[in-house]
Amino acid sequence: MSSMIATRDAYGETLAELGGEDSRIVVLDADLSGSTKTGVFAKKFPERFFNMGIAEANMVGTAAGLAAVGKVPFLSTFAIFAVGRAWEQVRQSLAYPKANVKVVATHGGVTVGEDGGSHQSVEDVAIMRAVPNMTVIVPADGVETKAAIRAAAAYKGPVYVRLGRNKVPTVFPADYRFEIGKGTELVAGTDLTFITTGLMTAQAVTAAEQLKKEGVSARVVHIGTIKPLDREIIAKAARETGVIVTAEEHSIVGGLGSAVAEVLAEECPVPLKRVGVNDRFGTSGKAEELLKYFGLTAEDLVEAGREMLARK
Amino acid sequence: MNEQVTHLEEKARQLRVAIVKTLHKSQSGHTGGSLSAIDMVTALYFHKMRHNPSDPSWEGRDRFVLCKGHAAPAQYVALAEAGYFPKEDLMTLRRLGSHLQGHPDSKVTPGVEVCTGSLGQGLSMAVGMALGLRLDQRDNRVYALLGDGELQEGQVWEAAMAAAHYKTDNLCAMVDANGLQIDGEVAKVMNVGPIADKFRAFGWQTLEIDGHDMGAILAALDKAETLKGAPTVIVARTVKGKGVSFFENKASYHGVPPSDEELPRALECLGEQCNL
C-alpha cells in the first residue's frame, strides 16, 4: 500500500487513453467534468465530448441515442445524480434496451465530505443492483479502476461504475487482472473473512494485519463486481472460515452486505455482520472524520472481527 | 406530388384499419393517439425516410423515435406494411411471447431503434442519435414523434435545450398535438401551450401544420430538411381518434381498444367492409 490515488483520477486518465484507442468512445458530463475527471478526455478529444449542462435525465437519454447509432458512451456525474436524479432514465433508456452505455459515477459514499448528506450517495449500489441487465462495479483503488474501466469499455451492455472523490491506498499490484464478476482473495485466512468493496477493502487489509498480531487469521475477499456477484468465492469463504464481516462505504441496506447475506442464506448460512452506513443519511465533515463517524475504519473492522469470532 | 399525396392518404386509411383491427384483437392498447399520429407515421415510412425493411440495421437508414411510445400500434402497422415482419404478427400485440410489446422495444421488434414508452425520454435519445450521426459525417436524419401531453415532462425541454445548443439540424421533431391526454384536455390538465412559441424560445425552427393534411405533412418534412443551423419542430394539430367519428376528440378513448360492438362501426367509418 505504497501509493495513494483517487479512483476518479485513475478514471480520467484511462478514459483519455481509451479515447485514443477507440474512436467510438464518446463522453458526456453534466457540468462536473473537472470533478469527475472527464475533463481530461474533453481536452484531448473535444469533438467527442458533450457537456450536457446540469440536466442529468437528458444526458442519460442522449447517451442511449449515441449508443443506438454505434457509439460507446461513457457518462459521468456524481453518484447521487447519476443514480438518484436519473434513475428511471438509466432503467428505461439504458438497462431495458441493454444500451452499450457506461455510467461512471464519482463521489460515491460519505467521503464526498464537506458537501454533506445531500451529495453523499449511500444508496446507489442498492438501486443499480436491483435493475435487470445492469453490471455494477465498485473498484478498490486506482489500479483496479483502470482495469475496470477498460473491462467496461470492452463489455457490450450497460455498466455502472462507482468511484470516489479522495485519494485511497493502492491495494492491487500493477499487473492485477480484473474480470467482471470475479472476486479476489487479497489476504489468505482461516478464522474469519472480510468481504469488502470500494475503499473499505484497504481498511480490511489493515484490519487483517492487526488481527494477525492477535493471532487471528483473517481472510480478505474483495468484491469488485457487486453484480453479477461471485457467489462461489463468498460461499467458499463461509464454508472455510465460518464467519463473515462485510464492509462497504454504502448503506447496509441493499448493497454488498445484503448481496452477501442473500448468498449465505441460500448456500451456506453462517454468522454475518454488515459494516456500512447504518440506514441513515450522510453529513458534512472531513472525509477521514466521516469514516470514523460512520464506523468505517480498520479499527471498526477489527472490532467487528473480534465480535464475530466470539460467535463461532 | 398530388398522386403521391393520394397514394399516401389511401395508405394511411389502410393503416387506420389495421390499427383498429389490431387493437380490437388485443383488447388492450391506445387507440386515440395511434389514430391521431398515423398520417405523420405514414408520411415518414412510405415517403420521407430512407430505410430498408429487409435490413433493419442498414447503416444508411434515417432514424425514427416514437417518443409517445403508447402509440406503438401506429408504428407496428407501418412496420408490418413496410415488410419488417408479417402482418399476421399484429394479431399478437401485447400477448405473452409476442415481439410486439405494449410499448416499443428495440430488443425484440425489427425496425424499432430504441425503447420508449416512459414519456419524455425519446427526444433525448433522438438528440443522441443526431449527434452520433453527425460525428460520423452521415447525412441521415432523425425523426422524433412526441405527444403534446408528453411536453409536460421536463426532460423534453432539457433535450430541446441540448438539441438547439448543439445545432442538430439533422433532427426533426414532430408534435402530435391532439389536445387530449388521459385525464382530459391538455390545456386543462397542465397547459403546454403555446407549443411553437416555446420551441422557438428554445432556439428551434418551427413549422405549424394540420397533422391530417398529407400534402402539408410532406411539405413540412421537405421544408425541415432545408432549415440549417438548428433543429426543426413540426407542430401538427391533430384529432385524437381521427377517422373513427365516435372516437374523435374523446379523451376516454386514450387507452381503450374498440369493443366487439364498435369494430364494425369503426371499420365502416374508415370505408372498410367488416367481414366478421
Chai-1 contact restraints between the chains, C-beta under 6 A:
chainA,res_idxA,chainB,res_idxB,connection_type,confidence,min_distance_angstrom,max_distance_angstrom,comment,restraint_id
A,M52,B,A162,contact,1.0,0.0,6.0,A-B,restraint_1
A,A55,B,E158,contact,1.0,0.0,6.0,A-B,restraint_2
A,A57,B,Q155,contact,1.0,0.0,6.0,A-B,restraint_3
A,N58,B,S124,contact,1.0,0.0,6.0,A-B,restraint_4
A,N58,B,Q155,contact,1.0,0.0,6.0,A-B,restraint_5
A,N58,B,E158,contact,1.0,0.0,6.0,A-B,restraint_6
A,N58,B,A159,contact,1.0,0.0,6.0,A-B,restraint_7
A,N58,B,A162,contact,1.0,0.0,6.0,A-B,restraint_8
A,G61,B,Q121,contact,1.0,0.0,6.0,A-B,restraint_9
A,G61,B,S124,contact,1.0,0.0,6.0,A-B,restraint_10
A,G61,B,M125,contact,1.0,0.0,6.0,A-B,restraint_11
A,T62,B,S124,contact,1.0,0.0,6.0,A-B,restraint_12
A,T62,B,V127,contact,1.0,0.0,6.0,A-B,restraint_13
A,T62,B,G128,contact,1.0,0.0,6.0,A-B,restraint_14
A,A64,B,M125,contact,1.0,0.0,6.0,A-B,restraint_15
A,G65,B,M125,contact,1.0,0.0,6.0,A-B,restraint_16
A,G65,B,G128,contact,1.0,0.0,6.0,A-B,restraint_17
A,G65,B,M129,contact,1.0,0.0,6.0,A-B,restraint_18
A,L66,B,G128,contact,1.0,0.0,6.0,A-B,restraint_19
A,L66,B,G132,contact,1.0,0.0,6.0,A-B,restraint_20
A,A68,B,E113,contact,1.0,0.0,6.0,A-B,restraint_21
A,A68,B,V114,contact,1.0,0.0,6.0,A-B,restraint_22
A,A68,B,M129,contact,1.0,0.0,6.0,A-B,restraint_23
A,V69,B,M129,contact,1.0,0.0,6.0,A-B,restraint_24
A,V69,B,G132,contact,1.0,0.0,6.0,A-B,restraint_25
A,V69,B,L133,contact,1.0,0.0,6.0,A-B,restraint_26
A,K71,B,G132,contact,1.0,0.0,6.0,A-B,restraint_27
A,Q92,B,S118,contact,1.0,0.0,6.0,A-B,restraint_28
A,Q92,B,Q121,contact,1.0,0.0,6.0,A-B,restraint_29
A,S93,B,Q121,contact,1.0,0.0,6.0,A-B,restraint_30
A,Y96,B,C115,contact,1.0,0.0,6.0,A-B,restraint_31
A,P97,B,S106,contact,1.0,0.0,6.0,A-B,restraint_32
A,P97,B,C115,contact,1.0,0.0,6.0,A-B,restraint_33
